[in-house]
């Protein structure tokens, strides 16, 4: 406990004011997630009312529209909380997030295929757009904030040891989205003839699980602050 107190006292107050990772409040975290949620809802709304498509009848086109809208919102917002803003400009954080988007999609696609996602031209477009949307949920926020900082990536995704509000707002929703996609895959073997079996159930479960983890973000950060 004494060592932790010394570390906290050794933090430069000026650095605390300039570093959004240290000075962000739980209210800001909540507002950020609410805006991201509105972006997701806007994607669904635009798909239904402007293009008359949905996840059942046109899954690939709907997923494409949703991930484009949500990626724009997530990248622009999360880049505001980038590490070392004095050294890393906002535009550089945005570019890093854009580069992380396809990289995260590849990781999610490989994981989905290993766990049983169909491989073939019939489902290729759905897999690509679903993987891009999952990348927005999981890795793009981290790419926007941490950039190429391997230490932070390892702490969040390998060790699962968030230490602040920004860590929690990246870690919990990402893990929730992955867990939700896994649960959403359970109905897939029931009847492959149903149009909703691949893509739709995984997406909705990812959204639900991610939202449930988001609701615990402020509570988890509060507990960590008390323990420290």
N, C-alpha and C positions, 0 to 999 in steps of 0.2 A: 504493500500500500504506500509506503514511504517513497519507493522508487517511482510509482505512478504520479504521486504528488509532485515530485521533483521534475518529472518530465512535463507535467502540465504547467508548472511554474516557469519552465525554461522556454515555453513557447513565446515567441515575440508577439506582442499585441498588434503590431502593425501588420505582421504576416497573417494574423487571425482575421483582421479586417479585410485584407486583400484576397484571402483564399476562400472561395465560395464553399469549398468542402468543409471548412471549419466553422463558417458563420451561418450557414443555411439553417433555417428553422424548420420544425416539423410541418408548420402551416404551408411553407413554400413547397415542401415535398408533396403534400396533399394536393395543392393546387396544380402542380406539375402533372400528377397522375390523373387528375380530373380533366385537364386539357387534353391529355393523351387519350383518355377515354372518349371524350367528345370527338376527337379526330377519328377514332375507330367507328363511332356511331355515324359520323358524317360519311365515311366510306360506304357503310351499309345503306345509308339513306340515299346517297347519290346513285348507287347501283340499282336500287329499287325504283326510284322515281324518275331518274334521268335516262337510264339505260334499260330499264325493265328486265333486269337479270337478277338471279339469286344463286345461292350456293348449291341448290339442288339441280336446277335446270342448266345453269351455265357456271359451273364451279371455277374453271380456269379464269374466265373473264372477270368474275366477281372477285376472286382472290387477287388478281392483278390490280384491279382498281383499289381494293382495300389496302394492299401493302404500299402502293404508291402514295396514297393519302396519309397513311399512318407513318410511313418512313419520313415524309416531309416534316410532320409535326414532331416526331421523336428526335430527329437529328437537330432541328433548329432549337428545340428546348434544352435537350441534354447537353448540347455544346456550350451552353451558357455556364455550366458547372464544371468545365474542363479543369484539369489539374494545371498548376503553374500558368495562370492566365497572362502573366507578364512575359513568359517565354513562348507560350503557345497561343497564337492568335485565334480568334473565333473562326475565321475562314479555314485555318489549318485543321481545327477540330472537326469542322464540317466535312472537309475532304477526307480526313481519316475515317470518319463514320461512313462515308460513301464507299470507301475502299473495304471497310469491314462488312458492309452489307452482303456482297457476293461471297466473301470468304465465310461468313456465318451461314449463308444459305447452303454452301457445299457441306459444311459440318452437319447441319440439320438434315440435309438430304441423305447423306451417308448413314447417319444414325437411324433415320426412318427406314431405309432400305434394309439395314442390318436387322432391325426389329420386325421386319415383315412387310414393309410397304411394297406395293406391286412394281415390277420393273417391266417396262414396255412402252411402246409409242402411244398406246391408248391413254395411259395415265401420266405421260411424261410432262405435259404442260401443267397439269394439276400439281405434280410433285415439285416442279420448279417454283411455281408461284406460292405454294404452301410453304416451301422452304424459305423463300424470301420473306414472307410474313413472319415466320418463326424467328428468322434472323433479326427482324425488327424488334420482336419481343425479348430476345435473349442477349444477343451479342452487340447489336448496334448501340444501345445505351452505354455499354462499357467502352466501346470504341470511341464514342463521342467524348467521354469523360477522361478515360485513362490513356487513350492513344496507344502507343507501343510500350507502355510501362508493364513489363512482364511481371514485376513484383506484385503489382495491384491485381493483374489478371489472375495470377496464381492464388493470391489470397482470397479472391472472391469466388472463383469457380473450382479450384482444386481443394483448398482448405476450408472454404465456406466460413470465413472469419471476418465478417464486416465489422468495421470499427467506428463508423459514423453514419450520419443520415444519408449521405450520397451513396455510400456502400450498400446500405439497406435498400434504398430505392432502386438499385440496380440488381442486387442479389436476389431478393425475395420474389419479385415478379418474374425474373428469368427462370428460377427454379420452379416456380408455380406453373409457368407455361409449359415447361418440359414434362413435368409430372402430369399435367392435364392432358397433353397430347398422348402420353402413354396410356392413361385411363380411357381416353377417347378411342383408342385403337381396339379396345376389347370387343365392341360389337361387330368389327369388320368381318370376322369369319362366319357370321350368322347367315348372311345371304348376299353374295357378291352381285346379284342381279339388281339390288336396290341402288338407286342413283346416289343416295346420301351416304353410302357406306364409307367411301374413301374421301377424305378431305374435310367433309362437313363436321362429322362428330369430333374429329381431332381438334379442329379449330375452335369449336364452341367449348370443349372441355379446357383447352388452353386458356381461353378468355376467362372462363369461370374460375379456374385455379389461380391464374395470375391475379385476378381481381381480389380473390380471397387472401392471397399473400400480401397484396398491397394494403389491405385493411389492417394487417398486422404490422406494417412497417413502423408506424409511429410508436406503437406499443413496444416493439422489440428495441427500438432505439432508446426509448425511455428507460427500459430495464437495464440496457447496457450502460447508460449514463449513471444510474443509481449504483451499479456494481463497481463502476470506476471511481 
